[in-house]
């Protein structure tokens, strides 16, 4: 059973501080092969109220799916990736992890404090 389980460690989470706006430009990235053929993947979190419709779509750039968000400094945000196939994915580059209210899942934590 465990032999079919794959762990991908090609994800990336980059943060660039914008002093004039007191925000961070955060780039979320995952490899395309990680979504297992899903047509769309979005990053959902506290910053978009976990709403699929408000969540940015990750765009394909040479096999890497990316989305850049501008988020306020001084906060911690919980987030996860969600495919249109209703599969949740976690980020191995998250700053931390926090228990989710749902099931036995862990949310990724982005620390901008």
Secondary structure, 3 states (H helix, E strand, C coil): CHHHCCCCCCCEEEEEEECCCCEEEEEEEEEHHHHCCCCCEEEEEHHHCCCCCCCEECEEECCEEEEEEEEECCCEEEEEEEECCCCEECCCCCCEEEECCCCCCEEEEEECC
